[in-house]
Amino acid sequence: MFDADRGARADLCEERLDRFLAATVAFGHSGFLVTEGGERTARRSYAMTRPLHRRYCLSEAVDIQHADANGRFKPTSRALASDAVRRSQVAVRYSDGTCVIANGHRTARLRGHMSGRDVDLPPNGFLGWTEAGTAEVIAADPRGARADYAAAPDLIYTYEVILPIGGSAGFAVPATRTTTLDADRHPVGPAELRRSRGLVEVMPITNALSYRLEFDPTVPAPPELTAERFEVVPGERVRVNGHSIREIVIPPDVPIGRHLGRPVGDGWLDVLVVAPVVVSLQLENEHTLAIAIEPRAPKPIEGTVVVNSQSDRRRREPGRAVHLRHAVEPPATGGWRRIPIEVTAGSWRVTTGAVLFAAREHRSLADLPSRNVALMRPPRRRGGRARPRRRRANRTRCVVRPVRMTRRANC
């Protein structure tokens, strides 16, 4: 329908969806539910277009302008004359006050000023709003990472989410109560809401399929608590901000990866339990194994790294990774060798390891053309006339032909 290249690489799927949504609002189309990619893309295509298309589809476009390379917006007639339309950076204002701006350029950002707003959009980014402030949509990278945001009366004050089985989820919405629904859309009962770090977390209950979050301005919100660290290690003492209780202790036997919640007075505090150290391995070459150890504890700790019975004791500072290199002997072709690694940090111990495999395989070193390609022609004589052209049968040229390369590789 818009991007019919079914053979595109999988890592371009997000970019293709971004471009499809930007084109939808740029041309004033009604939204299309994109089901390719699963539930996540369906949600994006619905939420990022509905607040706008339900308005501009019932209105007329009264002003269409295109941006030039300097971010200056021009009417269509001037943009055609200056060739600015080829940049595909368009702004449209509708008769009901809805405005949209889309950057269809594949590589250049759109920076400018339009309809009283400063615009900074990445390729395939867009934004839209209503003059009355009833809708706001932006697909951009305000903090360096791609993000989508849509706000409308029916999207802000009422939310409905489906939680993973046995899990919970946090949302940055001003919810004060929830209605729980079963598979037949019948109310089951209220679910517990916990507010922490600016997020409202829904605690799942039995026989519930979805949860409708509602905002009641007459219900006072519980106090919001924050901690000096969200990622904590077992046994750590965490300082709490915003309450008379100044400290909580993380149990030393909490499993790694657990999302832990703790009541603190009338509020709630949640933390994520992580490993005291994170070990990353990389084989630099056939004889060298690079080991990076990142400490997660809040204080300096002494620790030891044991690799193949070789010990190395180091002091680990918070936020500073320790880099080690260990000599390894590659296994014979068709074989494998395990390298055990043990890291101690204070009272903690982390065990891991690397397994080296060696196999003979055909590896692609370069993508060669499928047809013969001429790369050069006879040069002209310096300081004089061009050499006379010979008959075509005797012309000199260099030809690259596809060949098959093999290489023994130890990995």
Secondary structure, 3 states (H helix, E strand, C coil): CCCCCCCCCHHHHHHHHHHHHHHHHHCCCCCCCCCCCCHHHHHHHHHCCHHHHHHHCCCCEEEEEEECCCCCEEEHHHHHHCCHHHHCEEEEEECCCEEEEEECCCCCCEEEEECCEEEEECCCCEEEEECCCCCEEEEECCCCCCEEEEECHHHHCEEEECCCCCCCEEECCCCCEEEEECCCCCEEECCCEEEECCEEEECCCCCCCEEEEECCCCCCCCCCCEECCCEECCCCEEEEECCCCCEEECCCCCCCCCEEEEEECCEEEEEEECCCEEEEEEEEECCEEEEEEEECCCCCEEEEEEECCEEEEEEECCCCCEEEEEECCCCCCCCEEEEEEEEEECCEEEEEEEEEEEEEECCCCCCCCCCCEECCCCCCCCCCCCCCCCCHHHCCCCEECCCCCCEEEEC
